[in-house]
Amino acid sequence: MAVRCVMIALLSTMVAYLAPNIAYARSLSPQEKASVRDVVIKDFKDPDSAKFKWLPFSQRRWWLSDSQHAGRSKFLSCGLVNAKNSFGGYIGYTPYAVGIALEKNKIVEIELVGIAQGNQALIDYIPALCKGSGQDTAQAR
């Protein structure tokens, strides 16, 4: 009986410790996708040509907000984008990452973290960052 009580206490402690770090994923709403799209294509040569493959939005905290933004949490949203270059040809699907600040489960700020193209450091970093946040860009649809 004592062993059972100790096991239950240990399990309860583990759940309490891990619960804040457990993430869940959801699809971005059409409005959220439009907001993400606007940030990602901002500097594209042909923004109207952009095609996206979306990943479920993993609500695993990316970083804690500073005291100036109390009540906000930042998360990472990743996916793939393909757009035409200066020659009119599509470049191929490329991973991107954006930081999303939520307040009361609504997006209040979006910033581009990076697009994995042209720079080897970003080509390596963006997919790894996304995978670390629970979003594997190889799974985008």
C-alpha positions as CSV (number, residue, x, y, z in Angstrom):
1,M,0.0,0.0,0.0
2,A,2.8,2.4,0.9
3,V,4.6,1.7,-2.4
4,R,1.3,2.5,-4.3
5,C,1.0,5.8,-2.5
6,V,4.6,6.7,-3.2
7,M,4.1,5.8,-6.9
8,I,0.9,7.9,-7.1
9,A,2.7,10.9,-5.5
10,L,5.6,10.5,-7.8
11,L,3.4,10.3,-10.9
12,S,1.4,13.4,-9.7
13,T,4.6,15.4,-9.3
14,M,5.8,14.4,-12.7
15,V,2.5,15.4,-14.4
16,A,2.5,18.7,-12.5
17,Y,6.1,19.4,-13.7
18,L,5.6,18.4,-17.3
19,A,2.1,19.8,-17.9
20,P,3.2,23.4,-18.8
21,N,5.6,22.0,-21.4
22,I,3.1,19.7,-23.2
23,A,2.1,21.2,-26.5
24,Y,-0.9,20.6,-28.6
25,A,-1.3,21.4,-32.3
26,R,-4.1,23.0,-34.2
27,S,-4.7,24.2,-37.7
28,L,-4.3,27.9,-38.3
29,S,-7.6,29.7,-39.1
30,P,-7.9,31.3,-42.6
31,Q,-7.4,34.7,-40.9
32,E,-4.2,33.5,-39.2
33,K,-2.9,31.9,-42.4
34,A,-3.5,35.3,-44.2
35,S,-1.5,37.1,-41.5
36,V,1.3,34.6,-41.7
37,R,1.3,34.8,-45.5
38,D,1.5,38.6,-45.5
39,V,4.6,38.4,-43.2
40,V,6.4,35.7,-45.2
41,I,5.8,37.2,-48.7
42,K,6.6,40.8,-47.7
43,D,9.9,41.0,-49.7
44,F,9.2,38.5,-52.5
45,K,9.7,39.6,-56.1
46,D,6.3,38.1,-57.1
47,P,4.3,37.8,-53.9
48,D,1.1,36.8,-55.7
49,S,2.8,33.7,-57.0
50,A,3.4,32.3,-53.5
51,K,2.1,28.8,-52.7
52,F,2.1,27.5,-49.2
53,K,2.2,24.1,-47.5
54,W,0.9,24.4,-43.9
55,L,1.8,22.6,-40.7
56,P,-0.4,22.3,-37.7
57,F,0.4,25.3,-35.4
58,S,2.2,23.7,-32.4
59,Q,1.5,25.6,-29.3
60,R,4.8,24.7,-27.7
61,R,6.1,27.9,-26.1
62,W,9.0,29.3,-28.1
63,W,10.1,31.9,-25.6
64,L,8.5,33.6,-22.7
65,S,7.5,37.2,-23.2
66,D,9.2,40.0,-21.4
67,S,7.5,42.0,-18.6
68,Q,6.5,44.7,-21.1
69,H,4.3,42.1,-22.9
70,A,2.7,40.5,-19.8
71,G,-0.1,38.1,-20.8
72,R,1.5,37.3,-24.2
73,S,3.2,34.1,-25.1
74,K,5.3,33.6,-28.2
75,F,5.1,30.5,-30.4
76,L,6.7,29.3,-33.6
77,S,4.7,28.6,-36.8
78,C,6.5,26.8,-39.6
79,G,5.6,25.7,-43.1
80,L,6.9,25.7,-46.7
81,V,6.6,28.4,-49.3
82,N,7.2,28.3,-53.1
83,A,7.3,31.5,-55.2
84,K,8.5,32.7,-58.5
85,N,12.0,34.3,-58.8
86,S,13.1,37.2,-61.0
87,F,13.2,34.9,-64.1
88,G,9.5,33.8,-63.6
89,G,10.4,30.3,-62.4
90,Y,9.4,28.7,-59.2
91,I,12.3,28.1,-56.8
92,G,10.9,25.1,-55.0
93,Y,9.3,24.7,-51.6
94,T,11.4,26.3,-48.9
95,P,10.9,26.1,-45.1
96,Y,10.0,29.3,-43.2
97,A,9.4,30.1,-39.5
98,V,7.5,33.0,-38.0
99,G,7.1,34.0,-34.4
100,I,3.6,34.5,-33.2
101,A,2.6,36.3,-30.1
102,L,-0.8,35.3,-28.6
103,E,-2.9,37.1,-26.1
104,K,-6.1,35.4,-25.0
105,N,-5.5,32.9,-27.8
106,K,-5.6,35.6,-30.5
107,I,-2.6,36.7,-32.6
108,V,-1.4,40.1,-31.6
109,E,2.0,40.1,-33.3
110,I,3.8,38.2,-36.0
111,E,7.4,38.4,-37.0
112,L,9.5,36.6,-39.6
113,V,12.2,34.5,-38.0
114,G,13.6,33.4,-41.4
115,I,13.2,31.6,-44.7
116,A,15.6,28.8,-45.5
117,Q,17.0,30.0,-48.8
118,G,20.1,31.5,-50.2
119,N,22.0,31.3,-46.9
120,Q,23.4,27.9,-45.8
121,A,23.1,28.9,-42.1
122,L,19.3,29.5,-42.5
123,I,19.0,26.4,-44.7
124,D,20.3,24.4,-41.8
125,Y,18.8,26.4,-38.9
126,I,15.1,26.9,-39.9
127,P,14.2,23.2,-40.4
128,A,16.0,22.4,-37.1
129,L,14.3,25.2,-35.3
130,C,10.9,24.1,-36.6
131,K,11.5,20.4,-35.7
132,G,12.6,21.4,-32.2
133,S,9.3,23.2,-31.7
134,G,7.4,20.1,-32.8
135,Q,6.8,21.1,-36.5
136,D,8.7,18.9,-39.0
137,T,8.7,20.8,-42.3
138,A,9.0,17.4,-44.1
139,Q,5.4,16.8,-43.0
140,A,3.9,20.0,-44.5
141,R,0.9,19.7,-46.8
